[in-house]
Amino acid sequence: MEFTAKQIAEFIGGRVEGNPDATVHTFAKIEEGKSGAISFLSNPKYTQYVYNTESSIVLVNDDVKLDAPVKTTLIRVKNAYECVAKLLQMYEAARPKKKGTDPLASISASATLGTDVYIGPFACIGDGAHIGDGTQIYPGAVVGDGVSIGCNCKIYPNVTVYEGCRLGNNVTVHSGTVIGADGFGFAPNAGGYDKIPQIGIVTIEDNVEIGANTCIDRSTMGSTTIRKGVKLDNLVQVAHNVEIGENTVMSAQVGIAGSTKVGSWCMFGGQVGLAGHIHIGDKTFLGAQSGVPGNIKGDTTLIGTPPMEPKAYFKSQAIFRKLPELYKQINE
């Protein structure tokens, strides 16, 4: 499919500078531009590339000032990054969706499939499972007995959803993720450890996206719950009985111990670790590698172990680097 600069500008509410009939059919980074591609410029560090890019159209912010003429067609918008996200969503929605059941798939006779469902080769759908309209189950995925998956979901290759778990609508789960494995529950005894059966489930609400190789454990009783709009990166660990509030986002390698409650609209950087049985309030922002041993009220930005305000943290780090010298002075 091809779109003109004029059509794109009308869709995103932009203003064309250059040829309104310039056409594009793909996307490219501005530094790797090619004819027929649309790029965007939102970071001032990349301004140098706009003068010589081969991309046919470039989205730029209204306030960008250029020091020389450009050969590409510009579309000026309030926020180029947001606008390219809208265009990518439109592009993704326009791509044809797979439909139908591959003969190599294994589907229980008691499972129910909605309309326009895709089940890929070697996917396995268990007894009593329900797959909603328009959902796509890619090759090698396993949907356990009694699992319910809503409409317009994408379950990518080699995802495993254990028995009884519940996924809402418009949920995307990337390859290698495991939903509903047993929580880490063991009771010590004189001879070792007794396993505590994990008889709960995982509930994932609408519009959630889960990255590759992430693990969300089933609860001991009740449900581990991921509220609507949550976005989890790759390699995130969510332990049993955890609850993550609406629209919270977590970067790679975040780990959350059991029975911790995380509020809404939180943002966690990579490798943040949360202790178990604590509460994190709404709109808590944690910098990368923060270690959290206790409750946080919310509406705050913290970093470090234990977390502190960023200004105090970076001052402390500056002093920490000088400790060998200070220690030598003290000894002297």
C-alpha positions in Angstrom: 0.0 0.0 0.0 1.2 3.5 -0.8 0.2 6.8 0.9 0.9 10.3 -0.1 2.3 13.0 2.1 -1.1 14.8 1.9 -3.0 11.7 3.1 -0.6 11.2 6.0 -0.7 14.8 7.0 -4.5 14.7 7.1 -4.5 11.5 9.2 -2.1 12.8 11.8 -3.0 16.5 11.7 0.3 17.7 10.2 1.5 20.3 7.8 3.3 19.4 4.5 6.5 21.2 3.5 7.6 20.0 0.1 5.8 17.7 -2.4 2.3 16.8 -1.1 2.2 13.9 -3.7 5.4 12.2 -2.4 4.5 8.6 -1.7 5.7 6.0 0.8 5.1 2.3 1.4 7.4 1.5 4.2 9.3 2.8 7.3 13.0 3.5 7.9 15.3 5.1 10.4 16.2 8.6 9.3 19.9 7.6 9.2 19.1 4.6 7.0 16.5 6.3 4.8 15.6 5.0 1.4 13.3 6.1 -1.4 9.6 5.2 -0.6 10.2 5.2 3.1 8.9 7.5 5.8 11.1 8.4 8.8 10.8 10.7 11.8 13.0 13.2 13.7 12.3 13.7 17.3 15.8 13.6 18.9 17.9 16.7 18.1 21.0 14.4 18.0 19.7 13.1 14.7 19.0 16.4 13.0 22.2 16.1 10.8 20.6 13.2 9.0 17.6 15.1 7.7 19.6 17.1 5.2 20.8 14.0 3.3 18.3 11.3 4.1 17.0 9.3 1.2 13.6 8.9 2.8 10.8 10.3 0.8 9.0 11.8 3.8 10.2 12.8 7.3 8.0 13.7 10.3 9.4 16.5 12.3 8.3 18.6 15.3 6.8 22.0 14.6 9.6 23.7 16.6 12.5 22.1 14.7 14.6 24.7 12.9 16.7 23.7 10.0 19.9 25.5 8.9 19.8 24.4 5.2 17.4 23.2 2.6 16.3 19.5 2.5 15.5 17.3 -0.4 12.9 15.2 1.4 9.3 16.2 2.0 8.6 17.2 5.6 5.4 16.8 7.6 5.5 19.1 10.7 3.5 17.9 13.7 3.3 18.7 17.4 5.0 15.4 18.4 6.7 13.3 15.7 7.3 10.4 18.0 3.6 10.0 18.9 2.6 10.5 15.2 4.9 7.8 13.9 3.4 5.5 16.6 -0.1 6.2 15.2 1.2 5.4 11.6 2.8 2.2 12.7 -0.5 1.1 14.4 -2.4 1.9 11.2 0.2 0.0 9.2 0.0 -3.0 11.5 -3.8 -3.0 11.4 -3.8 -3.0 7.6 -1.7 -6.1 7.4 -3.7 -9.2 6.5 -4.5 -11.5 9.6 -3.9 -15.2 9.5 -7.1 -17.3 9.8 -7.9 -21.0 9.9 -6.7 -24.1 11.7 -3.6 -25.9 10.5 -4.1 -29.7 10.1 -1.0 -30.2 12.3 -2.6 -28.4 15.3 -4.0 -30.4 18.2 -7.4 -29.1 19.3 -9.5 -30.9 21.9 -13.0 -31.8 20.8 -14.3 -30.0 23.9 -12.5 -26.7 23.1 -14.5 -23.8 21.6 -13.1 -21.5 18.9 -14.6 -18.2 17.9 -14.8 -16.8 14.4 -11.7 -15.9 12.3 -9.4 -17.7 14.7 -5.9 -18.8 13.6 -4.3 -22.0 15.1 -0.8 -22.6 13.8 0.9 -26.0 13.3 1.8 -27.9 16.4 -0.2 -25.6 18.6 -2.1 -27.5 21.3 -5.5 -26.4 22.6 -6.6 -28.3 25.7 -9.9 -29.7 27.0 -12.6 -27.0 27.6 -10.4 -24.2 26.5 -12.1 -21.2 24.8 -10.5 -19.0 22.1 -12.2 -15.7 21.3 -13.0 -14.2 17.9 -10.0 -13.1 15.8 -7.4 -14.5 18.2 -4.2 -15.9 16.7 -2.4 -18.9 18.3 1.0 -19.3 16.6 2.9 -22.5 16.1 4.0 -24.5 19.1 1.9 -22.6 21.6 0.2 -24.6 24.3 -3.2 -23.5 25.7 -4.0 -25.7 28.7 -7.2 -27.2 29.9 -10.0 -24.8 30.8 -8.0 -21.7 29.7 -10.0 -18.8 28.4 -8.5 -16.3 25.9 -10.5 -13.3 24.7 -10.9 -11.7 21.3 -8.2 -10.3 19.1 -5.3 -11.7 21.1 -1.9 -12.8 19.8 -0.2 -15.8 21.4 3.2 -16.1 19.7 5.2 -19.3 19.1 6.1 -21.5 22.1 4.0 -19.6 24.6 2.6 -21.8 27.4 -0.6 -20.9 29.2 -1.3 -23.4 32.0 -4.7 -24.8 32.9 -7.4 -22.5 34.1 -5.8 -19.2 33.4 -7.8 -16.3 32.0 -6.7 -13.8 29.4 -8.9 -10.8 28.3 -9.3 -9.1 24.9 -6.5 -7.6 22.9 -3.7 -9.4 24.9 -0.4 -10.0 23.2 2.0 -12.6 24.6 5.4 -12.9 23.0 7.4 -16.1 22.4 8.7 -18.3 25.2 6.5 -16.7 27.9 5.0 -19.0 30.6 1.7 -18.0 32.2 0.5 -20.0 35.2 3.4 -22.1 36.2 3.5 -23.0 39.9 4.4 -20.3 42.4 7.6 -20.8 44.4 5.9 -22.3 47.5 7.8 -24.7 49.7 7.5 -25.3 53.5 10.7 -26.4 55.2 10.7 -29.6 57.3 13.3 -31.7 59.1 14.1 -33.6 55.9 13.9 -30.8 53.3 10.9 -29.0 51.9 7.3 -29.8 51.3 5.8 -28.5 48.2 2.7 -26.2 48.8 0.2 -26.9 46.0 -0.5 -23.9 43.9 -4.2 -24.2 43.1 -4.9 -20.6 41.9 -4.8 -19.1 38.4 -3.5 -16.1 36.5 -5.9 -13.4 35.4 -4.8 -11.0 32.7 -7.1 -8.2 31.8 -7.7 -6.4 28.5 -5.0 -4.6 26.4 -2.0 -6.2 28.1 1.3 -6.9 26.3 3.8 -9.3 27.7 7.4 -9.6 26.4 9.3 -12.7 25.4 10.5 -15.2 28.1 8.5 -13.6 30.9 7.0 -15.7 33.7 3.8 -15.0 35.6 3.2 -17.6 38.3 -0.2 -18.9 39.3 -1.4 -18.0 42.8 -1.4 -20.4 45.8 -5.1 -19.6 46.0 -7.2 -17.1 44.2 -5.4 -15.3 41.3 -2.2 -13.6 40.3 -3.7 -10.5 38.5 -2.4 -8.3 35.8 -4.8 -5.4 35.3 -5.8 -3.8 32.0 -3.2 -1.8 30.0 -0.1 -3.3 31.7 3.0 -3.6 29.5 5.7 -6.0 30.6 9.1 -6.3 28.9 11.1 -9.4 28.2 12.4 -11.6 31.1 10.1 -10.2 33.8 9.3 -12.4 36.7 6.0 -12.0 38.5 5.6 -14.3 41.4 2.5 -15.9 42.9 -0.4 -13.8 44.3 1.1 -10.6 42.9 -1.3 -7.9 41.6 -0.1 -5.3 39.1 -2.3 -2.2 38.6 -3.7 -0.7 35.5 -1.3 0.8 32.9 1.8 0.0 34.8 5.0 -0.6 32.7 8.1 -2.6 33.5 11.4 -2.9 31.7 13.4 -6.1 31.2 14.5 -8.3 34.1 12.2 -6.7 36.7 11.5 -9.2 39.5 8.5 -9.1 41.9 8.3 -11.4 44.9 5.2 -13.1 46.1 2.0 -11.3 47.3 3.3 -7.8 46.4 0.7 -5.3 45.2 1.8 -2.7 42.6 -0.4 0.3 41.9 -1.6 1.9 38.7 0.5 4.0 36.2 3.8 2.9 37.8 7.0 2.7 35.7 10.0 0.5 36.6 13.4 0.5 34.9 15.4 -2.6 34.1 16.3 -5.0 36.9 14.2 -3.4 39.6 13.6 -5.9 42.4 10.6 -5.8 44.8 10.5 -7.8 48.0 7.4 -9.9 48.8 4.3 -8.8 50.8 4.7 -5.1 50.2 2.6 -2.4 48.6 3.7 0.0 45.9 1.4 3.0 45.5 0.1 4.5 42.2 2.5 6.5 40.0 5.7 5.2 41.5 8.7 5.6 39.2 11.7 3.4 40.0 15.1 3.8 38.3 17.0 0.9 36.9 18.4 -1.7 39.4 16.4 -0.2 42.4 15.9 -2.7 45.2 12.7 -2.2 47.2 12.5 -3.8 50.6 9.3 -2.1 51.9 6.2 -0.1 51.1 6.2 3.0 48.9 3.2 5.4 49.2 3.3 6.5 45.5 3.4 9.7 43.4 7.2 9.6 43.7 10.4 9.0 41.7 13.1 7.0 43.4 16.3 5.1 42.6 18.8 2.9 44.4 18.8 0.3 47.1 17.0 1.1 49.3 15.3 3.6 47.0 15.9 7.3 47.6 15.2 10.6 45.7 17.4 10.8 42.5 19.2 14.0 43.7 20.3 12.4 47.0 21.1 9.1 45.2 23.5 10.7 42.7 25.2 12.8 45.4 25.7 9.6 47.5 27.2 7.9 44.4 29.6 10.8 44.0 30.8 10.3 47.6 30.9 6.6 47.3 33.5 6.8 44.5 35.7 8.9 46.8 35.6 6.4 49.7 39.0 4.8 49.1 40.6 8.2 49.2 38.7 9.3 52.3 39.5 6.0 54.0 43.2 6.5 53.4 43.0 10.0 54.8 41.2 8.7 57.9 43.8 6.1 58.5 46.6 8.7 58.1 
